[in-house]
Structure formats: structure tokens, C-alpha cells
Amino acid sequence: MEITHATVLADDCNHYQLTIKTEEGETIRVGEKISIIVTDEDIVEHIAEHEIASMRIWKLEPNGKRGNWIDVESVSNGQACIADIYGIEGYVQTTEMPSPAEMRAERERLATMINVMPYKEIHGGEESIYDYIDENFAVPAKVIVYLKTTQPYLVCMGLYKHPFKDMQLCGPYWYTDGEYFWDRDAWKYVIKYHVTLPQKFIDKVMSDEGTAFLEKCAESDESWVKRIKEWKKNPNTLCLMPENADDYSLDDF
């Protein structure tokens, strides 16, 4: 068994979602206890036994373009799944986990970045998205174009509930301009659900600095969709994310 990714849910730090790949001849089941290597704050490793609460696999629709997460009772013989596990204390060691030095550097970098939408409902922070809705809020078209730029920053491998309708979202996926970062659906929240944006961010977008960033992005083909396709082609990387990053259109969102 190989644990390739681990995500802690922002609204429940007791809830882990682990991406697990089984080996040939191996089967794991819901209700079974598995051994997990966990690293504490002092970067000391220990092995913990935890029960699998539930599992799901990604199943493509016949057209091969979209898919759904399907609950299953077991996986085996090289199959992969996302497993829900509760009560893990520390950081789960995964094959995609950075070194301790890389972890510290990333924490320091993240601390200097500003999230445009720091809302707990979309795993972006501690504030509530429902406190930042203004039916009269509008932004220049340039701001929406800016939010549609696709320079990958961070991604979480999991599912969370859409804050405004009954559906599950994949991720979250974040993009960045180096100073600010935002959920890939930020522009949809602004247009469709009237979620506001920080004025300082809007001011930057409308400045010459914002124009320069847009010009730079026009020359780039980076995106999470491209990253996911690259991960899927790599035989040493297990990637269960949908190839299109499960990115919904504005109408469907």
C-alpha cells in the first residue's frame, strides 16, 4: 500500500483524506485498520494504526470527459482511492511529501501571501463567505480577466461542499500572481454569487503592475489542467484528479 497524498479538511482538522494505491495481490477495506507513518512538529516519525471510515474512487462517464466519485467498500490489485480517516495527529508521510526543509520554506512563503478569498467554506481561511456578499458589488472586466489567469500555486486533493448549492467541488485549486492567491472559482463567486473582493487587490489589478502580470500570463500556457495531465503521464506519480480538474462552467457552477 502506498499513500501518495494527504489532505486535512479545513473545517474539520480531525478529518484526513488520503490518496492510497494498493499493490498487486493486496486488498484494503472500509473498517480495516492501516499503518500510517506520521511526522510530528519536531519532524519525528512514528507509526499509527487508524481505521478507514470510507473510500471512494473516480469513475469516468462513457464520454471520458467527466466523471464522479463513487463510494466503494474495498479496493485491490493496484487500484487507487481516496480514503477518509479520522483522529490522525501530526503530518501524514506520503510519497509526494516535501522534505522538512521544503515544508518550512513553503510555510514561510505562504505566510507572506494574501488570499483574496480567505473563507472557511472554500478551505481558504477562517472567515465566512456569507459575510462578504453584496448584491450591488461589481468590478471592472479587467479584474475578472485577472482572476481567470492560471498560474498554479497550491492544490488540495479532496472534495468539499459548494457554499451556495447542493454539489461537491474538487480541490480547492489556487492560482497566484506572486503576492495574492485565489481559488480558481473566485471569478465565478464574484459574478454569480456577488462575493466581494479586497479593494487593495482590485487597485493592484487596475495598476500598471496588474497590466504587466496579464501580459506575462498571455505568454504562458501554465494551468492546473496542464499539471494534472503531466502528473497522469508520469509512471511514478499516482494522480486521481480528473484531467479537466473538474472545472465547472459558470452556468453549471
C-alpha positions as CSV (number, residue, x, y, z in Angstrom):
1,M,0.0,0.0,0.0
2,E,1.3,3.5,-0.9
3,I,-0.1,6.8,0.4
4,T,0.7,9.4,-2.2
5,H,-1.2,12.4,-0.9
6,A,-2.8,13.6,2.3
7,T,-5.3,16.4,2.9
8,V,-6.7,17.8,6.2
9,L,-10.1,19.3,5.8
10,A,-10.1,23.0,6.7
11,D,-13.5,22.7,8.5
12,D,-12.5,19.6,10.5
13,C,-8.8,19.1,11.4
14,N,-9.8,15.7,12.7
15,H,-10.6,14.5,9.2
16,Y,-7.9,13.4,6.8
17,Q,-8.4,12.4,3.2
18,L,-5.6,10.1,2.0
19,T,-4.9,9.1,-1.6
20,I,-4.0,5.4,-1.4
21,K,-2.8,3.0,-4.0
22,T,-2.9,-0.8,-3.4
23,E,-0.3,-3.3,-4.5
24,E,-0.9,-6.3,-6.7
25,G,-2.5,-9.0,-4.5
26,E,-3.4,-6.5,-1.8
27,T,-6.9,-5.5,-0.7
28,I,-7.9,-2.8,1.7
29,R,-11.5,-2.4,3.0
30,V,-13.7,0.1,4.8
31,G,-13.4,-0.6,8.6
32,E,-9.9,-2.0,8.3
33,K,-7.0,-0.5,10.2
34,I,-4.0,0.5,8.3
35,S,-0.5,1.6,9.4
36,I,0.3,5.2,8.7
37,I,3.7,6.9,9.1
38,V,3.1,10.3,10.9
39,T,5.6,13.1,11.4
40,D,5.1,15.4,14.4
41,E,6.0,19.1,14.8
42,D,9.6,18.1,15.6
43,I,9.9,16.1,12.4
44,V,10.0,12.8,14.4
45,E,8.3,9.9,12.7
46,H,6.1,7.2,14.3
47,I,3.7,4.6,13.0
48,A,0.0,5.0,13.9
49,E,-2.9,2.5,13.3
50,H,-6.1,4.1,12.0
51,E,-9.4,2.7,10.7
52,I,-10.6,3.5,7.2
53,A,-14.0,5.2,7.6
54,S,-15.0,5.3,3.9
55,M,-13.4,5.1,0.5
56,R,-14.3,6.4,-3.0
57,I,-12.9,6.0,-6.5
58,W,-13.1,8.3,-9.5
59,K,-15.2,6.8,-12.3
60,L,-15.3,8.4,-15.8
61,E,-18.5,8.8,-17.7
62,P,-18.8,6.9,-21.0
63,N,-17.7,10.1,-22.9
64,G,-14.5,10.1,-21.0
65,K,-14.7,13.9,-20.3
66,R,-16.4,14.0,-16.9
67,G,-16.8,11.7,-14.0
68,N,-18.0,11.2,-10.5
69,W,-16.6,10.0,-7.2
70,I,-18.2,6.6,-6.3
71,D,-18.3,5.2,-2.8
72,V,-16.8,1.7,-2.5
73,E,-16.2,-0.9,0.2
74,S,-12.8,-2.1,-1.0
75,V,-10.0,-1.6,-3.5
76,S,-7.4,-4.1,-4.6
77,N,-4.7,-5.1,-7.1
78,G,-3.2,-1.7,-7.9
79,Q,-6.5,0.2,-7.6
80,A,-6.3,3.6,-6.0
81,C,-8.8,5.5,-3.9
82,I,-9.4,8.4,-1.6
83,A,-9.9,7.2,2.0
84,D,-11.4,9.1,4.9
85,I,-9.6,8.7,8.2
86,Y,-10.2,10.4,11.5
87,G,-8.1,11.2,14.5
88,I,-4.6,11.4,13.0
89,E,-2.3,13.6,15.0
90,G,0.6,15.1,13.0
91,Y,1.6,15.1,9.4
92,V,1.0,12.0,7.3
93,Q,4.1,10.9,5.5
94,T,3.4,10.5,1.8
95,T,5.4,9.7,-1.3
96,E,4.7,13.2,-2.6
97,M,5.5,14.9,0.8
98,P,8.3,17.5,0.6
99,S,11.3,17.3,2.9
100,P,11.2,19.1,6.3
101,A,13.3,22.0,5.0
102,E,10.9,22.3,2.0
103,M,7.9,22.2,4.3
104,R,9.3,25.1,6.5
105,A,10.2,27.2,3.4
106,E,6.7,26.7,2.0
107,R,5.1,27.7,5.3
108,E,7.2,30.9,5.4
109,R,6.2,31.7,1.8
110,L,2.6,31.0,2.4
111,A,2.6,33.3,5.4
112,T,3.6,36.3,3.2
113,M,0.9,35.6,0.6
114,I,-2.6,37.2,0.7
115,N,-5.7,35.1,0.0
116,V,-8.2,37.0,-2.0
117,M,-11.0,34.8,-0.6
118,P,-10.0,33.7,2.9
119,Y,-13.2,31.8,3.6
120,K,-13.6,28.6,5.5
121,E,-16.4,27.3,3.3
122,I,-13.9,27.1,0.4
123,H,-11.0,26.0,2.6
124,G,-9.3,29.4,2.2
125,G,-9.2,30.6,5.8
126,E,-11.2,31.3,8.9
127,E,-13.8,33.9,7.7
128,S,-17.2,33.1,6.3
129,I,-18.0,33.8,2.7
130,Y,-21.6,34.6,3.6
131,D,-20.4,37.8,5.4
132,Y,-18.9,39.1,2.1
133,I,-21.9,39.1,-0.2
134,D,-23.1,42.4,-1.7
135,E,-25.7,42.3,-4.4
136,N,-24.5,45.7,-5.7
137,F,-20.9,44.7,-5.9
138,A,-19.3,45.0,-9.4
139,V,-15.7,45.0,-10.7
140,P,-14.2,46.1,-14.0
141,A,-13.8,43.4,-16.6
142,K,-10.0,43.5,-16.1
143,V,-10.5,42.1,-12.6
144,I,-12.4,39.1,-13.9
145,V,-9.7,38.5,-16.6
146,Y,-7.1,38.7,-13.9
147,L,-8.9,36.1,-11.7
148,K,-9.1,33.8,-14.8
149,T,-5.3,33.7,-15.1
150,T,-3.9,30.2,-14.4
151,Q,-0.5,30.3,-12.7
152,P,-0.6,27.3,-10.4
153,Y,0.1,27.8,-6.7
154,L,-1.4,25.2,-4.4
155,V,-4.0,22.4,-4.7
156,C,-5.7,20.2,-2.1
157,M,-6.7,16.6,-3.1
158,G,-10.2,16.3,-1.8
159,L,-13.8,17.3,-2.0
160,Y,-15.8,20.0,-0.3
161,K,-19.4,21.2,-0.4
162,H,-20.3,24.1,-2.7
163,P,-21.2,27.0,-0.4
164,F,-24.2,28.1,-2.5
165,K,-25.7,24.9,-4.0
166,D,-26.1,21.2,-3.4
167,M,-23.0,19.9,-5.1
168,Q,-19.4,18.7,-4.4
169,L,-16.4,20.6,-5.6
170,C,-12.9,19.1,-6.2
171,G,-9.8,20.8,-4.8
172,P,-9.6,23.6,-3.9
173,Y,-7.2,24.8,-6.6
174,W,-5.4,28.1,-6.2
175,Y,-3.7,30.4,-8.6
176,T,-1.4,33.3,-7.9
177,D,0.3,36.4,-9.1
178,G,3.1,36.1,-6.6
179,E,1.6,38.4,-4.0
180,Y,-2.0,37.3,-3.9
181,F,-3.6,33.9,-4.4
182,W,-7.2,32.9,-5.1
183,D,-9.4,30.0,-5.6
184,R,-9.7,29.0,-9.3
185,D,-13.5,29.6,-9.0
186,A,-13.1,33.1,-7.5
187,W,-14.3,34.9,-10.6
188,K,-17.4,32.7,-10.6
189,Y,-18.2,33.6,-7.0
190,V,-17.9,37.3,-7.9
191,I,-20.1,37.1,-11.0
192,K,-22.7,34.6,-9.9
193,Y,-22.9,35.0,-6.1
194,H,-21.8,38.6,-5.7
195,V,-18.9,37.8,-3.4
196,T,-16.8,40.9,-2.8
197,L,-13.0,41.3,-3.3
198,P,-10.5,43.3,-1.2
199,Q,-10.1,46.9,-2.6
200,K,-6.3,46.6,-2.3
201,F,-6.4,43.6,-4.7
202,I,-8.6,45.5,-7.1
203,D,-6.3,48.5,-7.0
204,K,-3.3,46.3,-7.8
205,V,-5.2,44.7,-10.7
206,M,-6.1,48.1,-12.2
207,S,-2.5,49.4,-11.9
208,D,0.4,49.1,-14.3
209,E,1.6,46.2,-12.2
210,G,-1.6,44.3,-12.9
211,T,-1.3,45.0,-16.6
212,A,2.3,43.7,-16.6
213,F,1.1,40.5,-14.9
214,L,-1.6,40.0,-17.5
215,E,0.8,40.5,-20.3
216,K,3.1,37.9,-18.8
217,C,0.3,35.4,-18.4
218,A,-0.6,35.9,-22.1
219,E,2.7,34.3,-22.9
220,S,2.3,31.3,-20.6
221,D,0.3,28.1,-21.0
222,E,0.5,27.1,-17.3
223,S,-2.6,25.7,-15.6
224,W,-3.7,23.1,-13.2
225,V,-5.2,21.1,-16.2
226,K,-1.8,21.0,-17.8
227,R,-0.1,20.0,-14.5
228,I,-2.6,17.2,-13.9
229,K,-2.1,15.8,-17.5
230,E,1.7,15.8,-16.8
231,W,1.2,14.0,-13.5
232,K,-1.0,11.4,-15.1
233,K,1.7,10.7,-17.8
234,N,4.4,10.2,-15.1
235,P,4.5,6.4,-14.3
236,N,6.0,7.3,-10.9
237,T,3.1,9.6,-9.9
238,L,-0.4,8.4,-8.8
239,C,-2.9,11.1,-9.8
240,L,-6.6,10.5,-9.2
241,M,-7.7,14.0,-10.0
242,P,-10.0,14.4,-13.1
243,E,-8.0,15.5,-16.1
244,N,-10.0,18.7,-16.5
245,A,-9.6,19.5,-12.8
246,D,-13.4,19.1,-12.5
247,D,-13.7,22.8,-13.6
248,Y,-17.4,23.7,-14.0
249,S,-18.7,26.3,-16.4
250,L,-20.3,29.5,-15.0
251,D,-23.7,28.2,-15.9
252,D,-23.2,24.8,-14.1
253,F,-21.4,26.5,-11.1
